[in-house]
Amino acid sequence: MPTPKAHGIQIAKACEGLIEAGQQVTLVIPRSRVWSEESVSAYYHLRTEVPTTALRTPDLYGSGEIGFLASTFCFALAALLYLRKAGKDMIIYARPDPFFLPFAILHGYPCYAEVHDAYIPGPLTRRVLKRAKGIVVTNTVIRDAVAQAHGIPLERFHIEANGVDLAPFVSAPSKADARAKLALGPDAKIA
């Protein structure tokens, strides 16, 4: 983070939304070799500043599966140490990963897992979901599939649909003006 990949936009906009809803948020990320000094808020053109803490950990993310797992494990340990210094009066909101959420849950932190896919790999991730305070999903299809596959009661799920921030499009040209500017016929079918 920041990253041009879609998950970065989703994370940034989720932080923005939580802050605008009155929550105190700190985004904790690994400092990687593609680290940008530009703030998350500036990079994603957010309306609010997102406090960010970048933890120094080995950056082997681009070194295959073993490197990715090693970097993820090191980040999980660094994040757990960060949490111990910060205190226990916080809620952890994260996507399931093989290390961090299990460590945080085992150390007694209240954790919410954000799940974007009905497929949940591995028995450890399943146990994490069962022990999480709640599971956030984007739709009922994912909720029902995860609940049924892993025996998790529906009331443990929160549905937060994907969305779009319409503010950047307020000053967009009209359809007719855009077609004229791009020399596209007014009746052309465009996908």
N, C-alpha and C positions, 0 to 999 in steps of 0.2 A: 504494500500500500504506500502510496498510490500506485494503481495498476490500470492499464487500459482495458483489462478484461472485465466482463460483465459483472462478475461477483464483486469487484471493487466498487462499482457504481451502486450496487444493491446495499453493500455494507455502509457506504458513505451516506446514502439517502436514509437508511434505517437509523443511523446515528442522528442525522439532522432531524428526523421525525420525532425521535425520543426526546431530544433536547427541546424542540419546539413544544412538546407536550409537557414540559416542566421537569423532565428527569435529568439527573446529574449523570453524565456519560464520560467515560474515558476509554478510548479505543487503544488497545494494547496489541502491538504488532511486532514481528521480528524485523530487525534492520537488515536488509539484504543488499547484495551488490548492486541491485537496480534501484536502490534507495534514492528517493528524491527529497531534496531539502524543501521543496514546495509543500506547503501544508495540504492536508487532505481537503480542507475547506476550499482552498484556492484551486486545487487541481480539479475538483468536481463542481466548482462554481456553486457552493452551498450558501444558503442564506445565513447560516450561523457557524461559528467557529467550533470545531470538534477537537477537544483536548486529546492529544495523541501521545502515547509513550511508546518509543521504539526500543526494544530490548536487544542488546548486542548478543548474538548467538552465532555459532558457525553457520555459514551460508553454503549448503550443499544441495539446495533445492533443484538446481539444474543438472545434477550428477546422477540421474537415474533413480530407480525406486529406493535403493539402499540409501543414497544421499538424501532423498526426500524424507525418508523415515528418520534418519539420523538428525536432520535439521528440525523436523517436527518434534522429536523427542527432546532435543536441547531447548527448543522454544517452550515446550510444556514445562520443563523444570524451571527455566528462567521466569516464566509467567507465574508459576506457583510461588517462587521466592518473592516476586513482586507483590503478590497477593498477601503473603504473610506479613510483609512490611506495611502494607496498606490497611490491614485489619480485616475483620470478618463481617463488618456491617455493610456488605455490598451483595449485589446479585450478579451472577455470571450469566451472560447471554452469548452463546456461541453455537457454531455448527459442530455436530459430532466429529471428533477426530480420534485417532487411536490412543492418544496419550493425555491431552490436557483435560478434557471433561472428566475422564475417569479419575485422574489425580485430584481435581478440584472437588468432585463429589466425595471421594474417600476422605478428604480433609475437612469435610463438613460445610463446604460452601453451597449456598442455594444456587442451583444451576437450571437454566432453561436452555433446551436444545432446539435449534432452528433446523428443520428438515425440509429439503427441497425435492426429495425423491422417495418413491415408495419402497425402493430396494435399500435395505439396511444391511451392510456387510458385517459379518463376524459376530460371534457371541458376546464379545466385550461391549461392542456398540449397543447391542440389544439390552444388555444389563444396564448400561448408562442411561438409556432411554427409560427403562423401568424405574430407575432411581432418581431421575431428574424431577424437579418440582413441576415442570410442565414441558410440553412439546409444542412448538409453533410450526404450523404447516401452512402452505399457500392455498390449499383447497380441500374439499371433502374427499376427493378421490384418494389423495395421498393419506389423509387422516384414516380413512376406512381401511386402506391396504396395510398401513403400519400397525394399526390397532388389531386387525384380524391376524396378521402374521405373527405378532409378538405378544398377543394377549394383554394389550394395554387398554384400560377403560377409556371410552370416548371423552369423558369429562376431564381427562388429563391434557387434552389437546386444546389449542387456541388456533383459530383459523384467521390468518392475516393475508388476504389476497395480494398478489402482485399488483402494482399500480404504476402510474405515470405521473410525473410532475408536469402539469400543463403550463406553468408559469413561463418557461423558456419559449413557448410557442405563441404567446399573446401577440407579439409583434410580427408573426410570420405573414408572408404575403398571401393574398387570396389564391385559390386554386387557379383562377384564370390568369392572374399576374404571374404566378410561378411558371405556368405552361408557356406563356408568352416569352418570359425571360429565358427559358431553356429551349425555345423554338420547338415546342411540342404542340402538335395540333390540338385544338380545343376539344375534339371528339375522339382522340386517339385512346385506345384501351391500353393502360399501363399497369403492370404489376410490379 
